[in-house]
Each structure stands twice: as structure tokens, then as C-alpha cells.
Amino acid sequence: MSAALVEVDGLTVGFPRKGGIVDVVRNVSFSIGREKVGIVGESGSGKSMTGRALLGLIRPPGRVSARELRVGGVDLLNAGERAIRSLRGNQIGMIMQDPKFSLNPVMRIGEQISEAYMLHRNVGRAEARLEALKMLERVKIRDPERVFDAYPHQISGGMGQRVMIAMMLAPEPGFLIADEPTSALDMSVQLEVLSLIDQLVKERQMGLMFISHDLNQVAAFCDRVIVMYAGQIVETCKAAELGKAKHPYTRGLIAAMPRLTKPLEILPTLNRQESWRTEPGVDGRI
């Protein structure tokens, strides 16, 4: 694996509730270089909260603690708010799950992309417009002039996700978090968006954290897979070897996936064990 762009050791994220603090991410450790790493698990397993912690987006009363938390060499635990804000976009970007909740509904598409260039590249409005149009072409939007002047409600979901990718990659970050970037799209558009992300990540030699529920998608798309359950990592393996997973939770997820080649009348369900919440994960870090 190449030199680490992200280094996480003992990350814990908690929120107060009546009776104390509930930890939604518990003692998570991993590192990511210039590679594609998938993080999988059920809803509530802590995938998105881990990504948000890397962006410094956990706000009070949420609490973040770790032995080490670095992105691009910046120590997030001791960096001020100004330094963390500078980190976002310049060194790390995040594609959210559904563009209709991430794009500003009262701003034209082009204005939102241009804003990213003006903020992070320190260029004028005219140059930012040219760069934004180039980026819209880069993400394979056929009529960039029309989309530049459109509002978010005037474009499709797939086009909206391409716009989000353009916005996040405009400042040329070295590391990208994609949080369920295709879950709101139909299958054919999913493949197009994944192909686009793959192409851009390879061309720019970026690191990618790909958060997903889809084990098949992650196994085909990523280099490594991190499996999370109840806020902690239970298994880490090479994506090509996901079928050889050792942890019963990972094997249960794989068994529950429908297959066209082996149709079943009833899919198996997970027989959860309380020990999964407390026992060490399998192969922890590789």
C-alpha cells in the first residue's frame, strides 16, 4: 500500500443521551493510501459518522476522541477550526448520498461549482466560470452551458450526482469520501457514475473511501474492504478475497445477498451474537 493519506487510530464518536454517552463509532483504526477502500455495514454501523469525523463535521454535543486522526499530514485533534476548514476541499472532499439534499436549491449549478474554484483556487469569477464549464465536460455532461445555468431541480438525479462530483473535485483534493454516491440512482446510471469516479481517482492518483451497503459493488470497485458492525471494525480484507471472509457477520451479509445464478425462495437472515460488539475484529488492519 502507498504512503497513508489518512491515518486513524482509536477513533470514537459519541453523543449524549439520557443516562450517559452512546458511542456510535468505537475504537476504530485504519489507514488509507492512494487506493480505493470500501467501508460496508448496515445502517447505523458507523460508516458515515467515521467519514464525517475525518471532515471535522461532528459538532457539539457530539464528541470525537482518538489516539491519532490525520488527513494529509494534518493532525485533526490539535488543528483549529480555520485549519480544518482549509483542509476541506483542498485536501479532502466528500460526495454525499443524494444531490438534491446537498446542492443549494436557490443557486444555479454553475454558481455553486464556480464558488468552489474561487474559494480554493483564489481566481476571479470569469476564470472560475471557464474552469467550471471544463469540469462539467470532464464529468461527461453533454451540454455544460445549459447545466451551468440550470437550478438543481431542473436536472436529473444522475446529472446531479455528476455535478456533486465536479464540485468536490474542482479544488483537486488528494482524498475523497464517497458516501453512498449511487444509492439514489437507477442501476444503469449507478454504473456510469462509478466508472466516472474510478476514472477520475486513477487519473488524479487520489485516495478514496467508498461508503456503501452493496457488498457486490464494493468487491468489484474497491481494492480493500472494511466491514463495520455496531460502530466498530469487525473485519478488513482485500476486496478480491471478500468471498473468503472469516467473521460470521461478514459471512452472514454475503449469504443474505440475492443471486440470479442461485435463486432462493427465502434469503437467510443474520443470527446476531452479542460477542460481535465486544470481541476483536478479524485481521484488524492490513
N, C-alpha and C positions, 0 to 999 in steps of 0.2 A: 504494500500500500504506500502511496506517496505521502509526503510530509503533511501532517494534520493541519487542516484549516479550522476545524472545530475540535475542541478538547473539553470533555465533560467528565467530571469525577465527583460522584456522590451527590448529584442534583436531587433536591427535594423541593416540591412546591406544595404549599398548604394554604387552606382557607379556614377562617374561624367559623364555628357554628356553636350552637348551644351545647355546652359541656366540654368545649375544647377545640383543638385544631384538627381538621381532617386533611391528611396528605393525599393529594391526587397524583403526585409523582413521588416515588420513594427510592432514594439512594440509587439513581440511575447513572451509569458510567459508560461512555463510548467515545470514540474519536472518528472523525471523517476527514479524508483527504480529497484529492481531485478524483472522485469516484461517485457512483450513484448508489446510495444506501436507502433501502426501503424500511419504513417503520410500520408494522402492521399490528392489528389487535382490534378488539371490539370497541364500540362506542363507550367512552368512559375509561379506557385503559391508560390514558395519559399521553397519547401521541401528540395531539395538538398543543397541550399545555407545555410539553417539552420544547416544541418549536417556538412557542410564544416566549418562553423563558430565554431562549437564545437571542431573541429580538428585544429583550428588555420590556416586554409588554404586559408583564404581571404587575398589576397596580395594587396598592393597599386597598383593602385589608389583606390581600394575598401576600404570602411570604415566600421568598426564594432563598435557599441556602445551598452551599456546595463546597467541596474542598477545592475544586478548580472549575472555572467556567470561562473559557476563552474562545473568541471568534477572531480569526485573522490576527492572532497575536495580542489582541486587546483583552485585558483582564476585566470582565464584566462585573465582577464582585466589587472591584475598587474604582471602577470608572464612574465619573459623574454623569448626570443626565445629558449634558451637552455632548460629551464624548460618545455616549450611546446613540444619541440622535444622529451624529455624524456617521456612525457605523452603519446605520440602516440605509440601505440604498447604495452607499459607496462600497461596502464590503459584504453585505448580506441583504438579500431581498426575499420576499415571501409572496407566493401566489396563493390567494385564498380560494376557498371551496366554490363559491358561487359569485360570479362577477356582478350580478345585479345588487348584491349587498355590499360590494367593495367599491364600485365606481360611483362617483358623485352624480346623482340624477339631474342636477341643475347646471352642470358644466358640460360643455361639448367634449367629445372624446379627445380631439387634438389638443385642447387646452390642458387636459389632465396629463397627457404624455409630455407636452412641452414644459409643463411645470416641473416635472422630474428632471429634465435637462437643465433648466435654468437654475434649479436648486443645487444640483450636484455637479454640474459641469461649468457653472458660472458663465453662461453665454447669454446673448441678447435674445429677444423674442423672435426676431426674423430667423436667426440661426437655429433656434430651438424648433421652430416650425419645420424647417428643412430636415432636421435630424429626425423629428417625429414622423414625418412622411416616409423617410427612408426606413425607419423601424417598422412602420405599418407594412411596408412592402416586404421587409425581412421576415415578418411573421405570416407571410403569404396571404395578405388581404388584397384582393384583386383591384379594388377601387379606393386607394388610400385617400384621395381628395374628398370623396363623398363621406367616408367613415370619419375622417378628421373633423368634418363639420357637423356630424350627427351627435345626437344625445344617446345615452346608454339604452333608453327604452326603444330606440329605433333600430337596434341591431340584434341579431340572434344570440343565443347563449354561447354557441361555439365561437362566433366572432368576438363576443365579449371576453371570452377567456383568452383569445389571441391578443386582444387589447391589453388585458392584465399582464400577459407575458411581456409585451412590448414595454409597458410601464416599468416593470420590475427589472428588465434587462437594460433599459436605457442608461442607467448610471454605470453599467458594466461591473456589477459586484462579482466577487470571487466565489461566493457561496450562495446557493438558492434553496429555499424551503418551498416545496410544493405541497400544500395541504389539501388533499382530495381534489386535485385540479380538474378531474374529469367526471366526478360523481353526478354532476347536474346535466351531463351531456349524453346524447344517444351514442350507441356503440360505434357507428362509423366515424362520428366526429371525435370520439374518445381516441381512436387510433391516430387520427390526423394530429390532434393536439400532443399526444405522447411522442409521436415521431418528430414534431417540431421542437419540443423540449429537448429530446435526445440529441437532435442535430445541433442546437444552439449550445448545449452543455459541452458537447465534444469539441465544437469549433472554438469555444472560449476557454476550454480546459478548466471548467468550473467544478466545484463540489456540489452535490445535490442530496438533499434529504427529502425523500418522496414518501409522504404520509398517505396510507391507503387502507381500506378494508379488504381489497381484492388481492388475495394471495397469488392467483394465477398471473395477474397483471404485474405484480411486483417481481415474481420469479422470472418473468420474461424480460422485464425492463431494467432491473437493477443488478448491481454487482454483488451486494451483500444485503442481508435481511436481518433486522432486529425485531423480535417478537415481544410485545408488551402485554402484560396481564395485571389488572388491579394496580396500576401505577408503577410497576417495576418490569425490568427486562428479565424474561424467563429463558430466552434462547437467542443466540446470534450464530448465523451460518452463512456460507456462500449461497447466493441465490440459485445457482445451478444445482446445489445439493439440498434444496428445501425439502424435496421428497424423502430425504433420509433423516429428517428432523427427529430428535430424541425426546424432547419434552412432551408429555402427554397432552398438554394444552395445544401445542403446535400441531401434533398429530390429529387431535380432535378437530381443529379448524380445517385441516386438509381433507379429512374424511367427510366433513359436512358440506364440501363443495359439490354441486351437481356436475355431472359429466355427460356429454352427449354420447360418448362411446360406451358408457356403462350406466344406463338409466336405472334408477331405483324408485320404487313406489314410495318409500319413506326414507328420508335422509337421516343419518344418525345424529343424535344430539350429544352435547358435551356433558360428561359426568364430572362436574367440577369437584375439586378437592380443596379443603381449607389449607392444606400444606402448601399449595401453589403460592399463597400470599406471603409465606414466610421463608420457604426453602430457597437456597441459592439457585440461580439460573443455570442452564446448561451451556457450557463453553463461554460464559460471560462476555469476554472480549477477545476478538481475534484480529 
